[in-house]
Amino acid sequence: MNDNLKTSSYDFFLPNEQIATKAANPADSAKLLVYNRATNEITHTIFRNIMDFLPEELTIFLNDTKVIKARIFGKKSTGAKIELLLNKALFMNRFSVYIKGKVNINTELFFDGNLCAKVIELNEDGSRVVEFYKKENEKQKLDFSSLVKILNKIGHIPLPPYINREDTKEDEKDYQTLFAKKDGAVAAPTASLHFTPELLKKIENRYGLNYLTLHVGAGTFKPVDVEDILSHPMHSEYFEISKECKDKIDSAKNILAVGTTVTRTLEFYARRNMICGECDLFLNPLNKPIIVNHLLTNFHLPKSTLIMLVASFIGLEKTLELYDISIKNNYRFYSYGDAMLII
């Protein structure tokens, strides 16, 4: 019997060839594993058949965040190469970033497009705090919208590290949802990557669609590195829920969350009654969902908070069983991989 509180209990072996490195084409041709909790039945199908398994009465929520070109390459004043990954905006035009390469406080970094950055803080979790400016005007710190305009010209789509290849032009489309709207994510809400325009329209016509925003940060890929999961310092991500979306949540009786980011946002709202701010909710078998009834999600990294979130719905043993079945049935894993529907 596995221990819900031990990180090692959420480990599993995945053959390298089952880590998806490219999106399914067309998107809705991805495999879909459907698990019905009421009957304990497992069905193997493809994503375009998802409507065959959805309950008749359902309120669906999706994440309309947009992935920005958050990965940039540059140099230090010494000429040493540097790689920077934007994580999220902070206050007063400061930004949380991750930097490959040794830097100190006051180290200056230089990028294409006359973009420069100055290191302000070094954090224990490995992140850095920087300010951005244009080379010709050091005193004018760039705000988020100004920075994004530059990143869109010089930056790269921040593919997850396990994809283990350089980004391509195709990734600009494949690693972005059809309804991406609000700049701010450095990782895609990947459960939503399986929709085609036709399928999304069919679902909207039957159920209606509701959008909230959570800007997915780099912390989503961070494995839990303490053995007691409750000692894990959960990353936080900025979210917004509109008044219209809030009313839908309040009146919903049967909710499908499309993705872990939507799940965390809805459950954070249910606990805190906040419609914007920093979401740091950690769902696990000891902290189960209280308003989300159904989950659509991809298959996640071992020992990650995301597989623990899945276990909050169906328990650790069932999660590991479904993952084992998925591996034996050659499902593709992680961001560009196949999907699971829990009903």
C-alpha positions in Angstrom: 0.0 0.0 0.0 1.4 3.4 -1.0 1.5 6.3 1.4 -0.4 9.4 0.2 2.0 11.6 2.1 5.2 10.3 0.6 6.5 11.8 -2.7 8.2 8.5 -3.6 4.7 6.9 -3.8 3.9 9.1 -6.9 6.8 7.8 -8.9 6.5 5.6 -12.0 8.7 4.5 -14.9 7.9 5.8 -18.3 9.8 4.6 -21.4 11.4 7.6 -23.2 9.7 6.8 -26.5 6.3 7.6 -24.8 7.3 11.2 -24.1 5.5 13.1 -26.8 7.8 15.6 -28.6 5.3 16.8 -31.2 1.6 17.5 -31.1 -1.0 15.1 -32.5 -2.1 16.1 -36.0 -5.0 16.8 -36.2 -5.2 17.8 -32.5 -8.3 15.7 -31.7 -6.7 12.5 -33.0 -4.9 12.1 -29.7 -5.9 9.1 -27.6 -8.3 9.6 -24.7 -8.6 7.4 -21.6 -12.0 7.8 -20.0 -12.4 6.7 -16.3 -15.9 6.5 -14.9 -15.8 6.6 -11.1 -19.4 5.5 -10.7 -18.9 2.3 -12.6 -15.1 1.9 -12.3 -15.1 1.5 -16.1 -12.1 2.4 -18.3 -12.6 3.2 -21.9 -10.0 3.8 -24.6 -11.0 6.1 -27.4 -9.8 9.2 -29.2 -10.3 12.8 -28.2 -12.8 13.7 -30.9 -15.2 11.3 -29.3 -15.1 13.1 -25.9 -18.7 14.4 -26.2 -19.9 10.7 -26.1 -18.8 10.6 -22.4 -19.8 14.0 -21.0 -22.8 14.2 -18.7 -25.9 15.9 -20.2 -25.9 18.8 -17.6 -22.4 20.3 -17.4 -20.7 23.7 -16.9 -17.3 23.7 -18.6 -14.4 26.0 -17.7 -11.2 26.7 -19.7 -8.1 28.8 -19.3 -7.6 31.6 -21.8 -4.0 32.4 -20.9 -1.6 32.9 -23.8 2.0 31.5 -23.9 4.5 34.2 -24.5 8.0 33.8 -26.1 9.6 33.7 -22.7 12.9 32.1 -23.6 15.7 34.4 -24.8 19.4 34.0 -25.4 22.0 36.6 -24.7 25.4 37.5 -23.3 27.0 39.0 -20.2 29.4 41.9 -20.5 32.2 39.3 -20.4 30.9 37.7 -23.6 29.7 34.6 -21.7 26.5 33.1 -23.2 23.4 33.2 -21.1 19.8 31.8 -21.4 16.9 33.5 -19.6 13.4 32.1 -19.0 10.8 34.7 -17.9 8.7 33.2 -15.1 6.3 36.0 -14.2 5.8 39.7 -13.6 6.3 41.0 -10.1 5.7 44.5 -8.8 7.3 47.8 -9.9 8.4 46.5 -13.3 10.4 43.7 -11.8 10.3 40.1 -13.0 10.9 36.6 -11.7 13.2 34.7 -14.1 15.4 31.6 -14.4 18.9 32.1 -15.8 21.2 29.4 -17.1 24.7 30.6 -16.4 26.3 32.1 -13.3 25.1 35.6 -12.4 25.5 37.9 -9.4 23.5 40.9 -8.1 24.0 43.8 -10.6 25.1 41.5 -13.4 23.9 43.0 -16.7 22.6 40.8 -19.5 22.4 41.8 -23.2 20.0 40.4 -25.8 18.9 41.1 -29.3 16.6 44.1 -30.0 18.7 46.2 -27.7 17.1 44.5 -24.7 19.0 44.5 -21.5 18.4 43.0 -18.0 19.9 43.8 -14.6 19.9 41.2 -11.8 18.4 42.6 -8.6 18.0 39.5 -6.4 19.1 35.9 -6.2 16.5 33.7 -4.6 17.1 30.4 -2.8 14.7 28.5 -5.1 16.9 29.2 -8.1 14.8 32.0 -9.5 16.3 35.5 -10.1 14.6 38.9 -9.9 15.6 41.3 -12.8 14.6 44.6 -14.3 14.5 45.0 -18.1 15.4 48.1 -20.1 16.4 49.2 -23.6 20.1 49.7 -24.1 19.6 53.4 -25.1 17.6 54.2 -21.9 18.7 52.4 -18.8 16.6 54.5 -16.4 13.3 53.6 -18.1 12.4 50.2 -16.8 10.1 48.2 -19.1 6.7 47.2 -18.0 5.1 43.8 -18.8 3.3 44.8 -22.0 6.4 46.6 -23.4 8.5 43.6 -22.6 6.1 41.1 -24.3 6.2 43.1 -27.5 10.0 42.7 -27.6 9.9 39.1 -26.6 7.5 38.3 -29.4 10.2 39.5 -31.8 13.3 38.0 -30.3 12.1 35.2 -28.0 11.4 31.5 -28.3 8.4 29.4 -27.3 9.4 27.9 -23.9 8.9 24.2 -24.6 9.1 22.1 -21.5 12.5 20.7 -20.7 11.5 17.0 -21.3 10.7 17.7 -25.0 14.4 18.1 -25.4 14.6 19.9 -28.7 14.7 23.4 -30.0 11.3 25.1 -30.7 10.1 25.4 -34.3 7.6 27.6 -36.2 5.0 24.8 -35.7 5.3 25.1 -31.9 4.0 28.7 -32.1 0.7 27.2 -33.2 0.8 23.8 -31.5 1.8 25.0 -28.1 -1.0 27.6 -27.9 -4.7 27.0 -27.3 -7.3 28.0 -29.9 -8.7 30.5 -27.4 -5.4 31.9 -26.0 -6.1 35.6 -25.3 -4.3 37.1 -22.3 -0.4 37.2 -22.4 1.3 35.8 -19.4 1.9 32.0 -19.4 5.3 30.4 -19.9 3.7 27.0 -20.2 0.5 26.0 -22.1 -2.6 24.7 -20.3 -2.0 21.5 -22.2 -5.4 19.7 -21.7 -6.8 22.4 -24.1 -4.4 21.6 -26.9 -6.5 18.7 -28.1 -9.4 20.8 -29.4 -9.9 21.5 -33.1 -12.1 24.5 -34.1 -14.9 22.1 -35.2 -14.9 20.1 -31.9 -14.7 23.2 -29.8 -17.7 24.7 -31.6 -19.8 21.5 -31.1 -19.1 21.5 -27.4 -19.9 25.2 -27.2 -23.2 24.7 -29.0 -24.2 21.9 -26.6 -22.9 23.2 -23.3 -21.6 26.8 -23.6 -18.0 27.6 -22.7 -16.6 29.7 -19.8 -13.2 31.2 -19.6 -11.0 32.2 -16.7 -7.3 33.1 -16.6 -4.3 31.6 -14.8 -0.9 32.4 -16.1 1.0 29.1 -16.0 4.5 29.5 -14.5 7.6 27.5 -14.8 7.0 26.0 -11.4 4.4 23.7 -12.9 7.2 21.4 -14.1 9.1 21.4 -10.8 9.1 18.0 -9.2 8.4 17.7 -5.4 11.9 17.2 -3.9 10.9 16.6 -0.3 9.6 13.2 0.9 6.7 14.6 2.9 4.4 16.2 0.2 2.9 18.6 2.7 6.3 20.2 3.2 6.5 21.2 -0.5 6.5 25.0 -1.0 3.8 25.3 -3.6 4.5 27.7 -6.5 2.0 30.5 -7.0 0.5 31.8 -10.3 -1.6 34.9 -11.1 -5.2 34.3 -11.9 -8.3 36.3 -12.8 -12.0 35.4 -12.8 -14.5 37.8 -14.5 -17.8 38.7 -12.9 -19.6 36.7 -15.6 -17.4 33.6 -15.0 -17.9 34.0 -11.2 -21.7 33.9 -11.7 -21.3 30.7 -13.7 -19.2 29.1 -11.0 -21.7 30.1 -8.3 -24.6 28.7 -10.2 -23.0 25.5 -11.6 -24.1 22.1 -10.3 -21.8 19.9 -12.3 -18.4 21.3 -13.3 -15.8 20.0 -15.8 -12.4 21.7 -15.4 -10.4 21.5 -18.6 -6.9 21.1 -17.1 -5.2 21.3 -13.8 -4.8 25.1 -14.0 -8.5 25.5 -14.3 -9.1 23.1 -11.4 -6.7 24.9 -9.1 -8.3 28.3 -10.0 -11.8 27.1 -9.4 -10.9 25.3 -6.1 -8.9 28.3 -4.9 -11.9 30.5 -5.5 -14.2 28.1 -3.7 -11.9 28.2 -0.6 -10.9 31.9 -0.6 -13.7 33.7 -2.5 -11.0 35.6 -4.4 -11.5 36.5 -8.1 -7.9 37.6 -8.7 -4.5 37.3 -7.1 -1.9 34.6 -6.6 -3.1 31.0 -6.6 -0.9 28.6 -4.6 -3.4 25.8 -3.9 -2.0 22.4 -3.6 -4.6 19.7 -4.3 -3.7 16.1 -3.2 -5.4 13.1 -1.6 -5.5 15.0 1.7 -6.9 18.1 0.1 -9.6 17.0 -2.3 -11.7 19.1 -4.8 -14.9 20.6 -3.3 -16.6 22.1 -6.4 -15.0 20.5 -9.5 -16.8 17.3 -10.4 -14.9 16.2 -13.5 -11.4 16.6 -14.8 -9.9 16.6 -18.3 -6.1 16.5 -18.2 -3.0 15.1 -19.8 -0.6 12.6 -18.2 1.9 14.2 -15.9 5.5 13.9 -14.6 6.3 11.5 -11.8 6.5 13.0 -8.3 4.9 16.3 -9.5 2.1 18.3 -7.9 0.1 17.6 -11.0 -0.1 13.8 -10.6 -0.9 14.5 -7.0 -3.8 16.7 -8.2 -5.1 13.8 -10.2 -4.9 11.6 -7.1 -7.0 14.1 -5.3 -9.9 13.1 -7.6 -9.5 9.3 -7.7 -6.9 8.4 -5.1 -3.3 7.4 -5.3 -3.8 3.7 -6.1 -6.3 4.3 -8.9 -4.0 7.0 -10.4 -1.0 4.7 -10.5 -3.2 1.9 -11.9 -4.5 4.2 -14.7 -1.0 5.4 -15.5 0.3 1.8 -15.7 -2.6 0.9 -18.1 -1.8 4.0 -20.2 1.8 3.1 -20.5 1.0 -0.5 -21.5 -1.5 0.9 -24.1 1.2 3.2 -25.6 -0.4 6.5 -24.6 1.8 9.5 -25.3 2.7 11.5 -22.1 3.2 15.1 -21.0 2.5 18.4 -22.7 2.1 17.2 -26.3 0.7 13.8 -25.2 -2.7 12.2 -24.9 -5.5 12.9 -22.5 -7.5 11.5 -19.6 -11.1 12.3 -18.7 -12.3 11.6 -15.2 -16.1 11.5 -14.9 
